[in-house]
Amino acid sequence: VQLQASGGGLVQTGGSLRLSCSCSRRTCSNNAMGWFRQAPGKERAFVSAISWRGTGTRYSESVKGRFTISRDSAKNTVYLQMSSLKPDDTAVYYCASARGPTAVEVISEYMYWGQGTLVTVSS
């Protein structure tokens, strides 16, 4: 089981980043995928999720309208395009594979996790 997140970095307020999560076919081809984030001193929180077909998406209220999740099934890769970034978006971002095909927000519904990629937004 492998999930590999990448694309994090340092960006100024208002900037953009695109995170990528590559996964093994066994891990994510028939599964919904999600992005979570954990800021220093805080619990891991839901950011976005996408169904296995890519037809259903969910977003937390804090990122709705600024972040876009997508997936390329041929490449077994999920993306999180982040725009209009704010300092509050600073966190380690994790991708995860859900138990089922439906995009869900509940962290306990995710079985496999990547190692995380750090996003830092400077003011």
N, C-alpha and C positions, 0 to 999 in steps of 0.2 A: 504494500500500500504506500503510494507516494503522492504527496501533494507538495508542490514547490511554488511558493509565492515570490514574486519579484516586482521591481519597479518603484520601490519606495525611495525616498530621498528628501533633500531639503528644498523647500520652495517658499517663495514669499506669499504673503496674503494676497488673495485674488488669482493666484496661479493655478496651474493644472498639473495633474499627474495621471498616468495610467498604470494601474496595477495588473499584473498577470498572474494566473494560477494554472500551472500545468499539472495534469494528473494522469495516472495510468488509466487505461481504458476500463479496467476492472473496477476502478474506484469511482469513476464519475460518469460513465457513458449512459447509464440509466437512472442517474440520481440527480436530484436538485443540488445546486451548489450555493454556498453562501459566503458572505464576507462579514467578519466581525472585527471589532477593534477594542484595544485595551489601552487606555491612557494611564499614566503613572498614578498609582494609588487608587485606581478605580477598577471595577469589575469589567470583565469582557462583555461587550454589548453588540447587539445586532446592528448591522449596517444595511445589508441588502441581500437578496436571494433571487435565484432564477430557477425555473422548473427545468426538468431534464430536456424538454423539447425547446426550451427557450421562449415559450409563448406566455409564461406567467412570471411576473416579477413583483418583488416587494421591496420597500424602502422604509427606513426609519424616518420619522418626521424631521429629524435634524439634518438629513442629507437630501431629502426629496427635492427634486428640481435642480440639484447641483451635481449629483452622482448618477451615473448610468451603468447598469450591469448588463453584460452580454456574454455570449458563449459561442465558441466555434467548435462544434462537435467533431469535425474532421480532424482538428488539431488537439482535441481533448484539453481545451484551454478556456478558462473563464477570465473575463476582464472586468475591471472596475475603473471606469473613466471618472475622474474627480475634477471638478471645475469650481471656480469661485471659492477656493480653499480658504479656511479661516484658522486662526491659531487653535481653536477648540477641536479642530480635526486632527491635531497632533496625537499620534498613538501608534502602537504596533498593530498592523492589520494582518488578520489571519483569514485564509480561505479554508473552507470545510466542505465536506461531502455529506449530504443528508442521507437518512435511512431510506427515504422514498423519493418518488419523482416530483412531488409537489413543493413549490417554494414555501418555506416556513420560516418563522422568526425565532422559534423556541430553540435555545442552544442545546437542550438535551436531545433534540432530534438529529443532531449532527454526530456522525460516527468518527470520521477521519479528519485530521487537522494538519495543515501545513505548519511550517516553522515560524511564520510571521515575517513581515517586512516593515521597517520603521518609516513612518511619514512624519516629517517635522515641518510645520508651517510657521515661519517667522513673521512677526508683526512689523 
